[in-house]
Amino acid sequence: MRSRYSAYALLSEKPDLQGYLLLTWHPESRPEHLEAESAIKWLGLQVKRYQTLDADHAIVEFVARYKFTDNFGGKAERLHETSRFERIENRWYYLDGKFD
């Protein structure tokens, strides 16, 4: 989870991280491509909860804070999500998430 957040936070400066994000996405839900979002500045990540469901399934609840670069002096926004991850051949993949 933290590595995916870091990749998103650096994506506008390092667009090649799109490949990393796609590789960490579950094959059943992976988009064909990602666009670097240069209008967002990520400010921080707080993992609220991590729960192992079984040997190959887990959920992570997190809050990520960000600001739009055209309103950087304004109030920060929050992305609150509970994400599902699945382990395939000993590697974890982001499956999907619900926004709170």
C-alpha positions as CSV (number, residue, x, y, z in Angstrom):
1,M,0.0,0.0,0.0
2,R,2.7,2.5,1.0
3,S,4.7,1.8,-2.2
4,R,1.7,2.4,-4.3
5,Y,1.0,5.7,-2.5
6,S,4.6,6.7,-3.0
7,A,4.4,5.9,-6.7
8,Y,1.2,8.0,-7.1
9,A,2.9,10.9,-5.2
10,L,5.9,10.9,-7.6
11,L,3.9,10.1,-10.8
12,S,3.8,13.6,-12.1
13,E,7.6,13.9,-11.8
14,K,8.4,10.3,-12.9
15,P,5.7,9.1,-15.4
16,D,7.6,5.8,-15.8
17,L,6.1,4.8,-12.4
18,Q,2.9,4.1,-14.3
19,G,4.4,0.8,-15.2
20,Y,5.1,0.0,-11.5
21,L,1.5,0.9,-10.5
22,L,0.1,-1.3,-13.3
23,L,2.3,-4.2,-12.3
24,T,1.0,-4.0,-8.7
25,W,-2.6,-4.0,-9.9
26,H,-4.5,-7.3,-9.9
27,P,-4.9,-8.7,-13.4
28,E,-8.7,-8.9,-13.1
29,S,-9.1,-5.2,-12.4
30,R,-6.0,-3.6,-13.9
31,P,-6.7,-0.7,-16.3
32,E,-4.9,-0.6,-19.7
33,H,-3.0,2.6,-18.8
34,L,-2.8,5.4,-16.3
35,E,-2.4,9.1,-16.8
36,A,0.0,11.1,-14.7
37,E,-2.1,13.6,-12.7
38,S,0.0,16.8,-12.5
39,A,-2.8,18.8,-10.9
40,I,-2.6,17.0,-7.5
41,K,0.1,17.3,-4.8
42,W,-0.1,14.3,-2.4
43,L,0.6,15.4,1.2
44,G,0.5,12.3,3.3
45,L,-0.8,8.8,4.0
46,Q,-2.2,7.4,7.2
47,V,-3.0,3.7,7.3
48,K,-5.9,3.3,9.6
49,R,-6.4,-0.4,9.6
50,Y,-4.8,-3.5,8.1
51,Q,-6.7,-6.9,8.3
52,T,-5.6,-10.2,7.0
53,L,-8.6,-12.2,5.8
54,D,-6.8,-15.4,5.0
55,A,-3.3,-16.3,3.6
56,D,-4.0,-14.7,0.3
57,H,-6.5,-11.8,1.0
58,A,-6.2,-8.6,3.0
59,I,-7.8,-5.2,3.3
60,V,-6.2,-1.9,4.1
61,E,-8.1,1.2,5.2
62,F,-6.2,4.4,4.6
63,V,-6.6,8.2,4.4
64,A,-4.5,10.0,1.8
65,R,-4.4,13.8,1.9
66,Y,-3.8,16.0,-1.2
67,K,-4.3,19.4,-2.6
68,F,-5.0,20.6,-6.1
69,T,-2.0,22.5,-7.4
70,D,-4.2,25.3,-8.7
71,N,-5.5,25.9,-5.2
72,F,-2.4,25.0,-3.1
73,G,-3.2,27.7,-0.5
74,G,-6.6,26.2,0.0
75,K,-7.9,23.4,2.2
76,A,-6.5,19.8,1.7
77,E,-8.8,17.1,0.4
78,R,-9.0,13.6,1.8
79,L,-9.2,10.3,0.0
80,H,-10.6,7.7,2.5
81,E,-10.5,4.2,1.0
82,T,-10.7,0.6,2.1
83,S,-8.7,-1.4,-0.5
84,R,-8.7,-5.1,-1.1
85,F,-5.4,-6.9,-1.9
86,E,-4.8,-10.5,-3.1
87,R,-1.6,-12.5,-3.0
88,I,-0.7,-14.4,-6.2
89,E,2.5,-16.4,-6.3
90,N,3.7,-14.7,-3.1
91,R,3.2,-11.1,-4.4
92,W,0.4,-8.7,-3.3
93,Y,-1.8,-7.0,-5.8
94,Y,-4.3,-4.2,-5.4
95,L,-7.7,-5.6,-6.4
96,D,-10.1,-2.7,-5.8
97,G,-11.4,-0.3,-3.2
98,K,-14.4,1.3,-1.6
99,F,-14.4,5.0,-0.9
100,D,-15.7,6.3,2.4
